[in-house]
């Protein structure tokens, strides 16, 4: 158990500060003399490179691109602590909210999410707080962001990993997450 990778998924609606939080969180873990900390990010860039629309303009091809990007990214894991900027929870929430997959496709995505979520040790949910309410990007409508945020909450209800619900704008969000990781590592 001590040698097993600690998987941390950071989830939340678009524009809640996930990428900034992840960069600061990983920097804090590294500065605390934690060896082998990797940040896996770049989902949006991967999807854009595939040339598919995203956000409110998503198509069924986008859904496949998102899941492919997640699977490709997560197959490169090798360090002791891995932080996922967006994870299967986000992908499943978008899949459900966009509702553009066939029933068989959706069933497959649900199964992939179940397998991927089973690997997570900690999920940090960055909620859509009032600070981030109007910070979304133009590619997503406010309605889509709100619906995805609600669906992430639903998906989290079925996840067995330890969970933190944080506001990325909170002054102690990073310290709370780092302290939790330390407790989890000490318990191993």
C-alpha positions in Angstrom: 0.0 0.0 0.0 2.8 2.5 0.8 4.2 2.3 -2.7 0.9 2.7 -4.4 0.1 5.9 -6.3 -2.2 8.4 -4.5 -4.7 9.6 -7.1 -6.3 13.0 -6.5 -9.0 14.2 -8.8 -9.9 17.9 -8.9 -13.4 18.5 -10.2 -15.8 21.4 -10.7 -17.7 23.3 -13.3 -15.8 25.3 -15.9 -14.3 28.5 -14.5 -14.2 27.6 -10.8 -10.4 28.0 -10.6 -9.4 24.3 -11.1 -6.3 24.9 -13.1 -5.0 27.7 -10.9 -5.8 25.6 -7.8 -4.1 22.6 -9.2 -0.9 24.5 -10.1 -0.8 26.0 -6.6 -1.7 22.7 -4.9 1.0 20.8 -6.7 3.6 23.5 -5.9 2.6 23.4 -2.2 2.9 19.6 -2.2 6.4 19.8 -3.8 7.6 22.5 -1.5 6.6 20.3 1.5 9.3 17.9 0.3 6.8 15.5 -1.2 8.6 13.6 -3.9 7.1 12.4 -7.1 4.2 14.8 -7.5 2.7 15.0 -11.0 0.0 17.3 -12.3 -2.0 15.9 -15.2 -3.7 18.7 -17.0 -4.3 19.8 -20.6 -7.6 18.2 -21.3 -8.9 21.2 -23.0 -5.8 21.5 -25.2 -6.1 17.9 -26.1 -9.7 18.3 -27.2 -8.9 21.4 -29.2 -6.0 19.6 -30.9 -8.6 17.0 -32.0 -10.5 19.7 -33.8 -13.9 19.1 -32.2 -16.2 21.8 -30.8 -16.4 21.9 -27.0 -18.5 23.5 -24.2 -22.0 24.5 -25.3 -21.2 23.6 -28.9 -20.3 20.0 -28.1 -21.2 17.1 -30.3 -21.1 13.3 -29.8 -17.6 13.4 -31.3 -16.7 15.9 -28.5 -17.8 13.4 -25.8 -15.6 10.7 -27.4 -12.7 13.2 -27.6 -13.1 14.0 -23.9 -13.1 10.4 -22.8 -10.1 9.6 -25.1 -8.1 12.5 -23.7 -8.8 11.3 -20.1 -7.8 7.7 -20.9 -4.7 8.8 -22.8 -3.6 11.2 -20.0 -4.2 8.8 -17.2 -2.3 6.0 -18.9 0.9 8.0 -18.3 0.8 7.8 -14.5 3.9 6.8 -12.7 4.5 9.0 -9.7 3.7 8.6 -6.0 1.1 11.5 -6.0 -0.9 12.3 -9.1 -3.2 15.3 -9.3 -5.7 15.3 -12.1 -6.9 18.7 -13.2 -10.4 17.5 -14.2 -11.2 13.8 -13.9 -13.7 11.2 -14.9 -16.3 12.9 -12.6 -16.3 16.0 -14.9 -16.4 13.9 -18.0 -19.4 11.9 -16.8 -21.2 15.1 -15.6 -20.8 16.6 -19.1 -21.8 13.4 -20.8 -25.0 13.3 -18.7 -25.9 17.0 -19.0 -25.2 17.3 -22.8 -27.3 14.2 -23.3 -26.1 13.7 -26.9 -24.8 10.1 -26.6 -26.8 7.1 -27.5 -28.0 4.9 -24.6 -25.3 2.3 -25.4 -22.6 4.9 -25.6 -23.7 6.4 -22.3 -23.7 3.0 -20.6 -20.1 2.5 -21.8 -19.1 6.0 -20.4 -20.8 5.2 -17.1 -18.7 2.0 -16.8 -15.5 3.8 -17.7 -16.2 6.4 -15.0 -16.9 3.7 -12.5 -13.5 2.1 -13.2 -11.7 5.4 -13.2 -13.4 6.7 -10.0 -12.5 3.4 -8.3 -8.8 4.5 -8.6 -9.3 7.9 -6.9 -8.2 8.2 -3.3 -9.2 11.8 -2.9 -11.6 14.0 -4.8 -11.4 17.8 -4.4 -14.6 19.4 -5.5 -14.2 23.1 -6.2 -17.8 24.4 -6.0 -19.3 27.0 -8.2 -19.3 29.8 -5.5 -20.5 33.3 -5.9 -16.9 34.5 -6.5 -16.7 32.3 -9.7 -20.3 32.6 -10.8 -19.6 35.1 -13.6 -16.1 33.9 -14.4 -17.0 31.3 -17.0 -15.5 31.3 -20.5 -17.5 32.2 -23.6 -17.6 28.7 -24.9 -20.0 27.6 -22.1 -23.3 29.2 -21.2 -24.2 30.0 -17.7 -27.0 27.4 -17.9 -24.5 24.7 -18.9 -22.1 25.6 -16.2 -24.8 25.5 -13.5 -26.2 22.1 -14.9 -22.7 20.6 -14.9 -22.1 21.9 -11.4 -25.3 20.2 -10.1 -24.5 17.0 -12.0 -21.0 16.8 -10.5 -22.7 16.8 -7.1 -24.8 13.9 -8.2 -21.8 11.9 -9.6 -19.9 12.6 -6.3 -22.7 10.9 -4.4 -21.6 7.6 -6.0 -17.9 8.0 -5.5 -16.3 6.1 -2.6 -13.1 8.2 -2.4 -12.5 10.6 0.4 -13.9 14.0 -0.7 -13.2 17.6 0.1 -15.7 20.3 -0.9 -13.8 23.6 -1.3 -14.1 27.1 -2.6 -10.9 27.8 -4.7 -11.2 31.5 -3.7 -10.9 30.6 0.0 -7.6 31.6 1.6 -7.2 28.2 3.2 -8.2 25.9 0.3 -4.7 24.9 -0.6 -3.6 24.4 3.0 -6.7 22.2 3.7 -6.0 20.1 0.6 -2.3 19.7 1.5 -3.1 18.8 5.1 -5.6 16.2 3.9 -3.0 14.6 1.6 -0.5 14.6 4.5 -3.0 12.8 6.7 -3.7 10.2 4.0 0.0 9.6 3.5 0.6 9.3 7.2 -2.2 6.8 7.5 -0.6 4.5 4.9 
